[in-house]
């Protein structure tokens, strides 16, 4: 009994077409998100900062590298960071990163300013 050699190729072709339809649908959703972002001036919408607690912000984004008590770990010790850097310098590091270890953009705008002010008080 001989098998038809065309059937496996037909199955692969159908699976490829289905995959392309799925990828195209996902691309349309991404295109709409990009258009919405462009309409808003290309700026990311910030969450309200009125209830932003710098210590909670530190614990959620920074403590994994700098330690829960600012003692350091993968990142440097921040217990006396305010004696080394001003609030503006700390904010610049938070927004733009430093070297390859400190990622940029963990916080921006008012949140970065609030966190920098809190860290600058650590002397």
MIDOSE-1310 file (N, C-alpha, C; in nm, 2 decimals, decimal comma, always signed):
residues 123
xxxx	+0,08/-0,12/+0,00/+0,00/+0,00/+0,00/+0,09/+0,12/+0,00; +0,07/+0,21/-0,10/+0,15/+0,33/-0,11/+0,07/+0,45/-0,05; +0,14/+0,54/+0,02/+0,08/+0,66/+0,07/+0,10/+0,77/-0,03; +0,01/+0,86/-0,02/+0,02/+0,98/-0,11/+0,12/+1,08/-0,05
xxxx	+0,23/+1,11/-0,12/+0,33/+1,20/-0,07/+0,29/+1,35/-0,06; +0,18/+1,38/-0,12/+0,13/+1,52/-0,12/+0,06/+1,56/+0,01; +0,00/+1,47/+0,08/-0,08/+1,50/+0,20/+0,01/+1,57/+0,31; +0,13/+1,52/+0,34/+0,20/+1,59/+0,44/+0,23/+1,74/+0,40
xxxx	+0,26/+1,76/+0,28/+0,29/+1,90/+0,23/+0,16/+1,99/+0,24; +0,05/+1,93/+0,21/-0,08/+2,00/+0,22/-0,11/+2,04/+0,37; -0,08/+1,95/+0,46/-0,11/+1,97/+0,60/-0,01/+2,09/+0,65; +0,11/+2,08/+0,61/+0,21/+2,19/+0,65/+0,16/+2,32/+0,59
xxxx	+0,11/+2,32/+0,47/+0,07/+2,45/+0,40/-0,05/+2,50/+0,48; -0,15/+2,42/+0,51/-0,27/+2,47/+0,59/-0,23/+2,52/+0,72; -0,14/+2,45/+0,79/-0,09/+2,50/+0,92/-0,02/+2,63/+0,91; +0,06/+2,65/+0,80/+0,13/+2,78/+0,78/+0,03/+2,89/+0,75
xxxx	-0,08/+2,86/+0,68/-0,18/+2,97/+0,65/-0,25/+3,01/+0,78; -0,28/+2,91/+0,86/-0,35/+2,94/+0,99/-0,25/+3,02/+1,08; -0,13/+2,99/+1,08/-0,03/+3,06/+1,17/-0,02/+3,21/+1,12; -0,02/+3,23/+0,99/-0,01/+3,36/+0,93/-0,14/+3,45/+0,97
xxxx	-0,25/+3,38/+0,97/-0,38/+3,45/+1,01/-0,37/+3,50/+1,15; -0,32/+3,41/+1,24/-0,31/+3,44/+1,38/-0,20/+3,56/+1,40; -0,09/+3,55/+1,34/+0,01/+3,65/+1,35/-0,04/+3,79/+1,29; -0,12/+3,78/+1,19/-0,17/+3,91/+1,13/-0,27/+3,97/+1,22
xxxx	-0,35/+3,89/+1,29/-0,45/+3,94/+1,39/-0,38/+4,01/+1,50; -0,27/+3,95/+1,55/-0,20/+4,01/+1,66/-0,13/+4,14/+1,61; -0,08/+4,14/+1,49/-0,02/+4,27/+1,44/-0,12/+4,38/+1,43; -0,25/+4,35/+1,39/-0,35/+4,46/+1,38/-0,37/+4,52/+1,52
xxxx	-0,38/+4,44/+1,62/-0,40/+4,49/+1,76/-0,28/+4,58/+1,80; -0,16/+4,54/+1,76/-0,04/+4,62/+1,80/-0,04/+4,75/+1,72; -0,08/+4,74/+1,59/-0,09/+4,87/+1,51/-0,18/+4,97/+1,57; -0,30/+4,92/+1,62/-0,40/+5,01/+1,69/-0,34/+5,07/+1,81
xxxx	-0,27/+4,99/+1,89/-0,20/+5,04/+2,01/-0,10/+5,15/+1,98; -0,02/+5,13/+1,87/+0,08/+5,23/+1,83/+0,01/+5,36/+1,79; -0,10/+5,34/+1,71/-0,17/+5,46/+1,66/-0,23/+5,54/+1,78; -0,29/+5,47/+1,88/-0,34/+5,54/+2,00/-0,23/+5,61/+2,07
xxxx	-0,11/+5,55/+2,08/+0,00/+5,61/+2,15/+0,05/+5,74/+2,08; +0,05/+5,73/+1,94/+0,09/+5,85/+1,86/-0,01/+5,96/+1,88; -0,14/+5,93/+1,89/-0,24/+6,03/+1,90/-0,22/+6,10/+2,04; -0,17/+6,04/+2,14/-0,15/+6,10/+2,27/-0,01/+6,17/+2,28
xxxx	+0,05/+6,20/+2,16/+0,18/+6,27/+2,16/+0,30/+6,17/+2,18; +0,28/+6,04/+2,18/+0,39/+5,95/+2,19/+0,43/+5,94/+2,34; +0,36/+6,00/+2,43/+0,40/+5,99/+2,57/+0,33/+5,88/+2,64; +0,40/+5,81/+2,73/+0,33/+5,71/+2,80/+0,25/+5,77/+2,91
xxxx	+0,13/+5,72/+2,93/+0,04/+5,78/+3,03/+0,09/+5,73/+3,17; +0,11/+5,82/+3,26/+0,16/+5,79/+3,39/+0,04/+5,77/+3,48; +0,06/+5,68/+3,58/-0,04/+5,66/+3,68/-0,04/+5,78/+3,77; -0,15/+5,79/+3,85/-0,16/+5,91/+3,94/-0,05/+5,89/+4,04
xxxx	+0,02/+6,01/+4,07/+0,13/+6,00/+4,17/+0,09/+6,06/+4,30; -0,03/+6,10/+4,32/-0,07/+6,16/+4,45/-0,06/+6,06/+4,56; -0,08/+5,93/+4,53/-0,07/+5,83/+4,64/+0,06/+5,75/+4,63; +0,16/+5,80/+4,55/+0,29/+5,74/+4,53/+0,37/+5,74/+4,66
xxxx	+0,40/+5,63/+4,72/+0,48/+5,62/+4,84/+0,62/+5,57/+4,79; +0,72/+5,66/+4,81/+0,86/+5,63/+4,76/+0,91/+5,49/+4,82; +0,88/+5,47/+4,94/+0,93/+5,34/+5,00/+0,87/+5,22/+4,93; +0,74/+5,23/+4,91/+0,67/+5,12/+4,84/+0,72/+5,10/+4,69
xxxx	+0,75/+5,22/+4,63/+0,80/+5,22/+4,49/+0,94/+5,15/+4,49; +1,02/+5,18/+4,59/+1,16/+5,12/+4,61/+1,14/+4,97/+4,62; +1,05/+4,93/+4,71/+1,04/+4,79/+4,74/+0,99/+4,71/+4,62; +0,91/+4,77/+4,54/+0,85/+4,70/+4,42/+0,95/+4,69/+4,30
xxxx	+1,03/+4,79/+4,28/+1,12/+4,79/+4,16/+1,27/+4,78/+4,20; +1,31/+4,83/+4,31/+1,46/+4,85/+4,33/+1,51/+4,75/+4,44; +1,43/+4,70/+4,53/+1,48/+4,62/+4,64/+1,54/+4,49/+4,59; +1,50/+4,44/+4,48/+1,56/+4,31/+4,43/+1,71/+4,32/+4,40
xxxx	+1,75/+4,44/+4,37/+1,90/+4,46/+4,34/+1,97/+4,53/+4,46; +1,90/+4,63/+4,51/+1,96/+4,71/+4,62/+1,93/+4,67/+4,76; +1,86/+4,56/+4,77/+1,83/+4,51/+4,91/+1,71/+4,58/+4,97; +1,63/+4,51/+5,05/+1,51/+4,56/+5,11/+1,54/+4,67/+5,21
xxxx	+1,66/+4,67/+5,27/+1,70/+4,78/+5,36/+1,80/+4,87/+5,31; +1,81/+4,88/+5,17/+1,91/+4,96/+5,10/+2,05/+4,91/+5,12; +2,07/+4,79/+5,17/+2,21/+4,74/+5,21/+2,29/+4,70/+5,09; +2,23/+4,69/+4,97/+2,30/+4,65/+4,85/+2,28/+4,50/+4,83
xxxx	+2,33/+4,45/+4,72/+2,32/+4,31/+4,68/+2,38/+4,31/+4,54; +2,30/+4,28/+4,44/+2,35/+4,29/+4,31/+2,39/+4,44/+4,27; +2,30/+4,53/+4,32/+2,33/+4,67/+4,30/+2,40/+4,73/+4,43; +2,45/+4,85/+4,42/+2,53/+4,91/+4,53/+2,44/+4,94/+4,65
xxxx	+2,51/+4,96/+4,76/+2,45/+5,00/+4,89/+2,40/+5,14/+4,88; +2,28/+5,16/+4,92/+2,22/+5,30/+4,91/+2,19/+5,36/+5,04; +2,24/+5,30/+5,15/+2,21/+5,36/+5,28/+2,25/+5,50/+5,30; +2,36/+5,54/+5,23/+2,41/+5,68/+5,24/+2,42/+5,74/+5,10
xxxx	+2,33/+5,71/+5,01/+2,34/+5,76/+4,88/+2,32/+5,91/+4,87; +2,24/+5,97/+4,97/+2,22/+6,11/+4,97/+2,35/+6,19/+5,00; +2,45/+6,13/+5,06/+2,57/+6,20/+5,09/+2,66/+6,20/+4,96; +2,64/+6,12/+4,87/+2,72/+6,11/+4,75/+2,65/+6,18/+4,63
xxxx	+2,52/+6,18/+4,62/+2,45/+6,24/+4,51/+2,34/+6,33/+4,55; +2,31/+6,43/+4,47/+2,20/+6,52/+4,50/+2,07/+6,45/+4,45; +1,96/+6,51/+4,49/+1,83/+6,45/+4,44/+1,82/+6,46/+4,29; +1,87/+6,56/+4,23/+1,87/+6,57/+4,08/+1,95/+6,47/+4,02
xxxx	+2,07/+6,44/+4,07/+2,16/+6,34/+4,02/+2,10/+6,20/+4,03; +2,03/+6,17/+4,15/+1,97/+6,04/+4,17/+1,85/+6,03/+4,07; +1,78/+6,13/+4,05/+1,66/+6,13/+3,96/+1,72/+6,10/+3,82; +1,83/+6,16/+3,78/+1,89/+6,13/+3,65/+1,93/+5,98/+3,63
xxxx	+1,98/+5,93/+3,74/+2,02/+5,78/+3,74/+1,89/+5,70/+3,73; +1,79/+5,73/+3,80/+1,66/+5,65/+3,80/+1,60/+5,65/+3,66; +1,60/+5,77/+3,59/+1,54/+5,79/+3,46/+1,62/+5,73/+3,35; +1,75/+5,76/+3,35/+1,84/+5,73/+3,24/+1,93/+5,60/+3,26
xxxx	+1,93/+5,55/+3,39/+2,01/+5,43/+3,42/+2,16/+5,47/+3,43; +2,24/+5,38/+3,47/+2,38/+5,40/+3,49/+2,46/+5,27/+3,45; +2,54/+5,29/+3,35/+2,62/+5,17/+3,31/+2,53/+5,06/+3,25; +2,57/+4,94/+3,26/+2,49/+4,83/+3,20/+2,41/+4,76/+3,31
xxxx	+2,44/+4,79/+3,44/+2,37/+4,72/+3,55/+2,24/+4,79/+3,59; +2,24/+4,92/+3,59/+2,12/+5,00/+3,63/+2,03/+5,03/+3,51; +1,92/+4,97/+3,50/+1,83/+4,99/+3,38/+1,77/+5,13/+3,38; +1,74/+5,18/+3,26/+1,68/+5,31/+3,25/+1,53/+5,30/+3,26
xxxx	+1,46/+5,40/+3,30/+1,32/+5,41/+3,29/+1,23/+5,33/+3,39; +1,29/+5,29/+3,50/+1,21/+5,21/+3,60/+1,10/+5,31/+3,65; +1,13/+5,43/+3,67/+1,03/+5,53/+3,70/+1,07/+5,66/+3,62; +0,97/+5,74/+3,59/+0,99/+5,86/+3,52/+0,90/+5,97/+3,58
xxxx	+0,92/+6,09/+3,54/+0,84/+6,20/+3,58/+0,84/+6,22/+3,73; +0,71/+6,24/+3,78/+0,69/+6,27/+3,93/+0,73/+6,16/+4,02; +0,71/+6,04/+3,97/+0,75/+5,92/+4,05/+0,90/+5,91/+4,07; +0,97/+5,94/+3,96/+1,12/+5,94/+3,97/+1,17/+6,05/+4,07
xxxx	+1,10/+6,17/+4,06/+1,14/+6,28/+4,15/+1,11/+6,25/+4,29; +0,99/+6,18/+4,32/+0,96/+6,15/+4,46/+1,06/+6,04/+4,51; +1,09/+5,95/+4,43/+1,19/+5,84/+4,48/+1,32/+5,90/+4,50; +1,37/+5,99/+4,41/+1,50/+6,05/+4,42/+1,50/+6,14/+4,55
xxxx	+1,40/+6,21/+4,58/+1,40/+6,30/+4,70/+1,41/+6,21/+4,82; +1,33/+6,10/+4,82/+1,34/+6,00/+4,94/+1,48/+5,95/+4,95; +1,54/+5,91/+4,84/+1,68/+5,85/+4,85/+1,78/+5,95/+4,89; +1,76/+6,08/+4,85/+1,86/+6,19/+4,88/+1,86/+6,22/+5,03
xxx	+1,75/+6,18/+5,10/+1,75/+6,20/+5,24/+1,83/+6,09/+5,32; +1,87/+5,99/+5,25/+1,95/+5,88/+5,31/+2,09/+5,93/+5,32; +2,13/+5,98/+5,44/+2,27/+6,03/+5,45/+2,34/+5,96/+5,57
